Amino acid sequence: MLILAVDASTDRLSIAAGQTGGRMAVRAAEGARRHAGLLVPLALEALGELGADLNDIGALAVADGPGSFTGLRVAAAWAKAIARVRGVPLWTASTLQVRATAAEAPGALVLGVHSALRGEWYVGGYRFGSAGQIVTELVPIVMAPGSPALLQLEPAAVVGDGAAAAVAAALGRSCRVVGPPNGLPEAARLIGLIGRSGGATRIADPATWEPIYGRPAEAQAKWEREHGRALPDPAGAPG
């Protein structure tokens, strides 16, 4: 089964087409404001490398956050449209879990991390079993340096972008640090999570699914700081 996967949760757009354990065609681009324009062309390039097109897709996989509000919205809208038109299943997994697989080892607790801006980090914790299963020990949350919940963690490794070294230093204990390039988002690893116990989850109703943003968009946060109250939800406003 040919799977097309996308991770647009950060400034880096990562796309992969292929099968678990088989040949992979990958594409990547840098720049948060380029996702909308590059997602489709790069996806078609990756498929074309395998001699395929959108008609040949058997499943979709999308990293569902936390991360960039804009990037996640772009990927979610695209995935919903393809799933609806092509009638293919949609699988999702946290981008932090995807990153953690770069340092997986039997019995090891691995943190997947990346910047949440404002001096904070997104952190998720995953323990890898000897039989390939994955247990989520820390659901992705926003953490700040000195957070008691962070200091209680004893990971074997921390995986991420530039935040990986900062989180490892904040822990105050020795652990393996996997930074760029291996710590960057890789859609090919997302494909590898399909079918694994505790890995990617199949979305029952893609039309109602939403990614996990982790925190409000910067524009919303700015509005709420300036007005001292939550931004009203237009969906809940009277017509």
Phi and psi in degrees as a GROMACS rama.xvg file:
@    title "Ramachandran Plot"
@    xaxis  label "Phi"
@    yaxis  label "Psi"
@TYPE xy
-83.4474  125.815  LEU-2
-115.845  136.502  ILE-3
-112.484  122.624  LEU-4
-121.884  147.356  ALA-5
-138.501  135.416  VAL-6
-124.611  109.603  ASP-7
-121.364  28.5639  ALA-8
-79.6827  -10.8864  SER-9
-132.232  -169.128  THR-10
-65.7106  -15.3952  ASP-11
-98.5581  124.72  ARG-12
-95.1498  124.267  LEU-13
-122.62  131.278  SER-14
-131.532  140.523  ILE-15
-142.271  144.897  ALA-16
-129.938  135.256  ALA-17
160.861  -162.309  GLY-18
-126.931  150.715  GLN-19
-58.7202  124.265  THR-20
78.3422  2.30786  GLY-21
-114.713  -164.878  GLY-22
-67.2263  139.688  ARG-23
-122.889  139.158  MET-24
-112.541  125.913  ALA-25
-125.06  150.659  VAL-26
-140.872  151.991  ARG-27
-150.369  153.694  ALA-28
-149.485  147.399  ALA-29
-104.443  144.541  GLU-30
120.3  107.766  GLY-31
-57.4153  -35.9984  ALA-32
-86.7134  10.4177  ARG-33
-104.656  -8.17369  ARG-34
-57.6272  -48.0644  HIS-35
-61.3333  -38.8074  ALA-36
-80.3709  -24.282  GLY-37
-103.693  -18.3627  LEU-38
-56.2629  -53.7428  LEU-39
-66.3519  -48.8352  VAL-40
-58.3024  -41.4955  PRO-41
-70.3502  -35.4829  LEU-42
-63.2039  -43.275  ALA-43
-66.3905  -35.9289  LEU-44
-62.3076  -46.6634  GLU-45
-62.5172  -44.363  ALA-46
-63.9284  -42.2593  LEU-47
-61.2993  -33.7309  GLY-48
-60.8528  -28.5416  GLU-49
-95.4791  6.46399  LEU-50
72.3396  29.7784  GLY-51
-128.269  172.388  ALA-52
-142.916  -171.553  ASP-53
-61.014  -25.5393  LEU-54
-69.4934  -17.6351  ASN-55
-94.8608  -3.90226  ASP-56
-66.6946  131.057  ILE-57
-100.782  -18.3336  GLY-58
-164.258  156.633  ALA-59
-115.099  150.429  LEU-60
-138.364  132.562  ALA-61
-133.221  130.89  VAL-62
-71.2089  121.574  ALA-63
-100.144  22.3403  ASP-64
102.468  -172.182  GLY-65
-75.0091  164.767  PRO-66
161.908  -148.571  GLY-67
-60.1042  123.282  SER-68
-58.4044  -47.9556  PHE-69
-65.5941  -47.2373  THR-70
-60.3692  -43.7344  GLY-71
-65.6753  -38.0972  LEU-72
-65.2527  -41.4061  ARG-73
-60.9379  -49.7371  VAL-74
-65.3134  -38.895  ALA-75
-66.2796  -44.2635  ALA-76
-62.8339  -42.423  ALA-77
-62.496  -47.5632  TRP-78
-63.4365  -41.7151  ALA-79
-62.1153  -41.0101  LYS-80
-65.6172  -45.824  ALA-81
-65.7873  -42.4254  ILE-82
-61.5216  -38.3645  ALA-83
-72.1177  -46.405  ARG-84
-70.8114  -43.3832  VAL-85
-89.712  -15.5793  ARG-86
67.5638  33.4698  GLY-87
-103.135  154.185  VAL-88
-69.8624  151.437  PRO-89
-116.982  128.19  LEU-90
-115.386  145.376  TRP-91
-136.93  156.735  THR-92
-155.589  152.932  ALA-93
-62.1717  137.893  SER-94
-61.0296  -25.3102  THR-95
-71.9556  -36.1731  LEU-96
-67.4209  -40.822  GLN-97
-58.0616  -44.3854  VAL-98
-65.182  -39.8353  ARG-99
-59.7875  -27.6216  ALA-100
-64.7156  -14.6474  THR-101
-69.6347  -14.3442  ALA-102
-130.818  21.7343  ALA-103
-69.0238  143.482  GLU-104
-154.32  146.116  ALA-105
-52.2587  126.297  PRO-106
81.6871  -4.58949  GLY-107
-85.0485  140.499  ALA-108
-93.5607  123.052  LEU-109
-122.799  134.601  VAL-110
-97.6013  130.592  LEU-111
-100.138  131.786  GLY-112
-140.64  155.727  VAL-113
-161.874  166.881  HIS-114
-63.672  136.566  SER-115
-106.858  11.326  ALA-116
65.5359  179.806  LEU-117
53.9985  27.7245  ARG-118
75.2502  16.8958  GLY-119
-121.826  172.121  GLU-120
-132.308  151.047  TRP-121
-87.69  131.145  TYR-122
-134.099  131.584  VAL-123
-132.48  143.672  GLY-124
-118.911  132.842  GLY-125
-136.028  132.64  TYR-126
-108.662  131.189  ARG-127
-101.122  124.796  PHE-128
-84.6223  164.743  GLY-129
-69.1802  -21.7203  SER-130
-97.2498  12.5162  ALA-131
94.0137  -5.79321  GLY-132
-74.4626  157.386  GLN-133
-125.973  130.337  ILE-134
-112.992  124.487  VAL-135
-81.3018  109.904  THR-136
-94.1076  -20.8299  GLU-137
-138.818  106.49  LEU-138
-62.2037  135.494  VAL-139
-49.8774  126.762  PRO-140
-141.85  168.698  ILE-141
-89.0635  130.886  VAL-142
-130.218  149.903  MET-143
-111.894  157.261  ALA-144
-54.9707  134.475  PRO-145
86.9068  -0.00990533  GLY-146
-60.5337  127.954  SER-147
-55.8981  -38.5765  PRO-148
-63.9124  -35.6179  ALA-149
-69.7978  -43.8293  LEU-150
-67.6185  -18.3656  LEU-151
-79.7207  -15.0043  GLN-152
-76.6181  144.721  LEU-153
-130.978  70.065  GLU-154
-77.6133  154.491  PRO-155
-80.7606  -24.8729  ALA-156
-154.346  154.352  ALA-157
-125.34  126.955  VAL-158
-121.089  133.382  VAL-159
171.415  -166.327  GLY-160
-81.1608  -138.315  ASP-161
-62.8522  -20.0774  GLY-162
-68.5824  -21.6116  ALA-163
-59.7073  -47.8406  ALA-164
-65.4936  -37.9634  ALA-165
-66.3321  -42.2481  ALA-166
-65.7872  -43.4382  VAL-167
-60.0509  -40.5794  ALA-168
-65.7899  -38.6573  ALA-169
-66.4829  -29.0743  ALA-170
-67.5854  -28.9553  LEU-171
71.5152  23.1752  GLY-172
-142.293  159.769  ARG-173
-75.1283  130.667  SER-174
-158.967  160.932  CYS-175
-71.8378  137.548  ARG-176
-114.956  122.728  VAL-177
-113.683  101.105  VAL-178
-101.768  -161.875  GLY-179
-60.8405  145.636  PRO-180
-86.9515  -20.7462  PRO-181
-66.6711  -22.4022  ASN-182
-88.1321  0.277968  GLY-183
-80.7937  160.77  LEU-184
-58.2161  132.814  PRO-185
-135.422  109.566  GLU-186
-62.7656  -26.2413  ALA-187
-61.7276  -34.8773  ALA-188
-70.1344  -29.3522  ARG-189
-63.4037  -40.5195  LEU-190
-59.7609  -38.0786  ILE-191
-66.6235  -15.0496  GLY-192
-86.8362  -11.4517  LEU-193
-72.2128  127.563  ILE-194
90.3453  -7.35473  GLY-195
-88.191  139.286  ARG-196
-61.9202  122.974  SER-197
81.9583  4.7016  GLY-198
-92.244  -131.163  GLY-199
-64.4041  147.859  ALA-200
-111.53  135.01  THR-201
-82.0914  132.136  ARG-202
-85.8781  120.49  ILE-203
-66.5965  -40.638  ALA-204
-132.473  88.8625  ASP-205
-55.0192  -29.6945  PRO-206
-62.7421  -31.4041  ALA-207
-102.252  -3.57358  THR-208
-73.8726  141.893  TRP-209
-132.35  142.948  GLU-210
-67.8144  167.813  PRO-211
-97.7974  102.583  ILE-212
-72.8067  -29.4649  TYR-213
91.447  -36.7412  GLY-214
-165.42  163.792  ARG-215
-61.3888  156.491  PRO-216
-60.2594  154.727  ALA-217
-58.2008  -38.678  GLU-218
-63.7017  -40.5532  ALA-219
-66.7125  -43.8784  GLN-220
-60.7307  -40.7286  ALA-221
-63.4514  -44.4093  LYS-222
-60.5225  -43.9301  TRP-223
-68.1848  -34.8776  GLU-224
-66.2781  -40.989  ARG-225
-71.8863  -31.3475  GLU-226
-102.027  -10.1377  HIS-227
67.9381  23.8362  GLY-228
-156.116  166.385  ARG-229
-70.6044  143.422  ALA-230
-67.3563  126.793  LEU-231
-58.9225  143.845  PRO-232
-86.6334  114.229  ASP-233
-58.8133  -29.5  PRO-234
-66.5523  -23.343  ALA-235
-100.03  0.160299  GLY-236
-77.9251  147.891  ALA-237
-65.1973  146.631  PRO-238
